[in-house]
Amino acid sequence: MVTTAPRAWASAPRIYVENVRGRDPAYNVSAEAILRSLHSVCRPAELTCCFSDERNLEALRRADILVAGRLDTEVIRSDARDLKLIQCTSAGVENYAPFNWLLPTTALTNASGVHAAKVGEFGLMAALMLHERVPLIATNQRFHSWKRQLRGVAAGRRALIYGVGALGGAVAERLHSAGFHVSGIRRNGRQHAAVDHMTTPDCFHNELAQADILILACPLTPETRGIMGERAFAAMPKGASLLNIARAGVIDHAALVSSLVSGHLSGAILDVFEKEPLPANAPLWDVPNLMVFPHVSADAPDGYVDRCLAILADNLERASSGRPLRNTIDPQLGY
């Protein structure tokens, strides 16, 4: 949606909410939550809340706004032609690319930023664990092996964050406060207050050579898919470590396993996987010096829905006054 003219629909929108049955109730968007979040902004002309297995197509066809955690792009393409705004209550939208299902008159916004506080804490915890070689200690514990390896303080260690957006920026702030020397990579190269040295993706391999800890927090796009392959792991210093809070597809896992088994990497923490839950027979469970987290780095259910709907409320105010919307996905970039 490129126009910035005031949009009349935003003052009395027809809103359709679609939840997924069986999902943690903390992530379900209720009519009460919508009305509570929007009461100072607008009064919906129509509000329908459904589960995806009991979809109300007539209400969806009339809707100006769709609020959903999972988007059925075929249904949107065929039956939601009047949508002005889709508020996705998750941050990642790579599963919906290519975005040829999205009409040019419909804006797609995500929940980027709602995870920041939690992921900042998780990122600091994981970075300290990697510095202290906790994945190695956990591996030794499985084999009843007592091996002491003393480590100095984390302050001054070099952390490289690929993807300094809402999540990567939150991690950078925590690491900077803890005394890490933080370098960052972001597509536009724009500076960040918590990043000591910022550069762009074309310098990635040069930056890897200086990294004690690499933190992946980038979106999954054609440009980032498989960025961590054999060449990238070989570029890291011996004894370096890795945290992935981005998407599984940014890593060649065979190359990661090889780097861990050979001892080139001292440890890795993964919070995202191609298939979730990670199957019980997946080889990653037993890789030495690798810790598996069940995709919990960013999820803080308390207040999650309210934080997502605060983005919607802000965007309705922006739409009413003709200002650009927040958290808009660029279909060309994929995020």
N, C-alpha and C positions, 0 to 999 in steps of 0.2 A: 504494500500500500504506500504509494509514493506521495500522495497529496497530503498537505498539512492544513487543509481547510477544516474549520470546525465540522464535526460530524454529529448530526442530530440524533442518530440512533443511540449514541452513547449516553444520552440523558434518560432514556427509558428502554433499555435493550431487552431483547428476548434471549434468554440465557438457557442453554441446554448443558447439563452436567452429566457426564458418563463415568461411572465408577466400575471397577473390576471386582467381581464377586470373588471372595476368598482372599483378597489382599488384606494386609493388616488394617484393622479399622481406623488406625491413626491416620491413614492416608486417604480415607474416603471423604469426599467433599459433600457435605449435607446442604440442604436448602437453608437451614439456620445459619450455617457458616457463611454462605453467600450473602444473606441479608445482613448479617452482623458486620461483615467486612465492607459492604458497599453502602451502608445506611447513610453515610455522610456525603456520598458521591452521587448516587442515583437510586431510583426505585424501579426495579425491573418491571417491564410491561408483562413479561411472562417468564416463569422459572420452572423448569422441569429437571428433576433429578432421577436418573435411571441407572440400572446396571447394564453392562454391555450385552448380557444374555436376555435382557428384556427391553431392548431398544424401542423407543417411541419415534418412529421415523417421521410421523406427521409433525411432531414438535421440533425434531431436528431440522426438517425442511424449512420451518418458519424462523429458525434461530438466527440471531445476529452474532452470538458468541457461543463457542463451544469450550467447555472446561473439561479436560480429561488427562489422565495419566498415561494412557495408551491410545494411540490414534489409529483408527481403522481407515486407512487412506482411501481404500476403494469405496467405502460408504460415503466418506466425505466428498470424494470426486463425483459420485453419482447422485447423492441425496442431500447435500448440504451446500447448495450453490449460492445461497444468500448470506453465508457467513462473512462477517467483516473482520472477526478476530478469533483466533484459536489460542487459548491459554493452555499450554502443556504444563502439567504439574511435575514434570521431570526436567532435568537439565540437558540430558543427552538426547539428541534428535537424529543421530546418524542412521538409526534403523528405518527412517522414513525417506531417506535419499534414494534415488533422485527426487526432487521436489516438483516433478511435472504434474502431480495431482493437485498442487496448490494453485488456486486461481490468483491472478495478479491483483484482484480486488480484496484478497484475504490476507491479513497479517498473521504470521505465526510467531508466537512469543513463548519463551521457555522459563524455567524456574531457576536460571543461573543466579547464584548469590545466596539462595536460601540455605545452602549447605555450608556456608563459609565458616561459621564459628566452629562447627563440629569438625570439619575437615582440617581446619587449622590446628586444632588440638591433636587430632590423629596424626597429622603430618609431623608435628614436633615429636610425639611419642615414637613414631616409627623411625625418624631420623636418629634419635638418641639410641634406640634399640640397634640400629645398623651400626652406629658408631661404636657401641659396646660389644658388637659381634654377638648379639643375642641369638640370631639364627644358628650360628655355629654352636653356641652353648646348648640350644635346644636339641640339635643333632647329637651332640655328645651325650646329652642326658638319655636319649633313646637307647644309646649303646652302653650306658652305665660307665661312661668314660669321664674321669676327673682330669681336666686339662685347664690349668690357669693361664690366662693371657691378659696381662695388665694393660689397661688403656688409659691414656691421658684424658683431660677434659675436652669437651666437644667444642668449646669456644675456639674460633679460628679455623675450624675445619671448613672445607670448601663444598658447599652444596650447589648443585646446578638444577634449576627448575625449568623444565621444558613445558611451556604453557603458563604464562603468568596472567591468567584471567581472574575470575572471581575466586576459584578454588586455589589455584597456584599462588595468587596474591595473598590469600589468607595464610597459606603455609609459609610464604616468604616472611610475613610479618612475625610469625611465631619464631621462626628460625633466627631471624635478625635479632629479635629480643634476647634469644638464648646465646648470642655471640657467634653464630655461624657467619662465615663470609658467603654471601648469597649472590650467585650469578643467575641470570634469567634469560630465557629465549622466548620471544613473542613475535608474531608475524609482523606487527607494525613497528616493533623496536621501541615503542614508547616507554619512557622511564617509569619506574615505580619506586616509591619512597623507601621501601624495605629491601630493594635490590641494589647491591653495590655496583654491579656491572651487568648491563642489559645489551643483548645483541639479537640478531635475527636468525631464522632457521638455516640460512646458507653457511653460517659459522658453527653449526652444531658439532661437527667432528673435531674441530679445533678446541671447542670448549670442553668436550668430553675428556680430553687429555689432562685437564686441570681439575677434574671433579673427584672428590672423595665419595660423595653420595649424589646419585642422579635420581631426581624425582620427576616422574612423568605425570603431568596434569593437563595434557592437551586434548582437544577434541579429536575424534577419529574421523579423518577425512582421507581422500585419496593421497594427499601429500604426507600424512603422518602414518598411514598404514605400513607396518613393518619397518619403521625407522630404526628400531633396535634389532639389527641383524648381526651377523658375524663380524662385519667390518666395524660397526659401532662398538660392540663389546670389546673388540681388540684394541680400539682407540682409548679405552678407559685404563687408568693406572691399575697395576696389579694390587689387589686388596681393596679396590673400590666396591661400592655396593649400590643397590637399586631398590627404589620403591615405585610401584605402579598404582596410581589412583586414577588413571585416565580410562582407557578401554583396553581390553585384552589384545585387540588387533594391532596395537602399536608395537608389539613385541613378537619377534620370531622366537617362540618358546624353545625350539630345539637348540638354537644358538645360546639362549640363556642357560639351559641345562648344561650344555657343554662348558660354558664359562664357569659355572658353579662346580661342576665335577672336577674340572682341571685345577681349581683353586685360583683361577685368575680373578674371579669375583669372590669377595669374602662372605657375601650374603645377599639375599633378596627378600623383599616382602611384596607379595601380590595380593591385591584386594579385588581384582576383576578378572573374569575368565570368559572364554568363548561360550562355554555352556555352564549355566548356573541353575541349580547347585552343581558344584564340581562333582562329577561321578565318583563313586567310591573306588572304582578301579582305575582312576586317572593316574598316570605315572607321576604327575607333579606332587602328589601327596608324599612321595618317598624320596624326593630329590634332596641331597644333603645341603644344608645351609640355606634352605628355602622355607619361609613361613607362609602359610596359606591363611588368609583372612576371608571370611564369608561375605564379602561385599558390604562392609559395615562402616567404612571410613567416613562417609558423608551423611549417613542416615541418623537424624535425631528427631524421632517422631513427635515429641512434645512441641506443639505449636507449628508443625510443618505446614498444615493446610492454611493456617492463618497467614504464614509468611508468603505462601504462594498467592493467596488471594489479595494480599497487600500489593503485589505487582499488578494484578488485574485492576484493583481500585485506582492505583496511580495511572495506569494506562487509560482508564475511562476518563479521568480528569484531563489527561493530555489530549485524548481524542476530542473531548468537548471543546477544548480551547485551540485545537488545530496544531498542537505541538507534536514532535516526533515521539513515537512510542518507545518504551524501554524494553530491553531484552528481545528485540526483534531478530529473528533468524534470517540471515542472508542466504537465499537458496543457492547462489553461486558458490559461496564459501562453504556451506554446509553447517554453519554454526552461527 
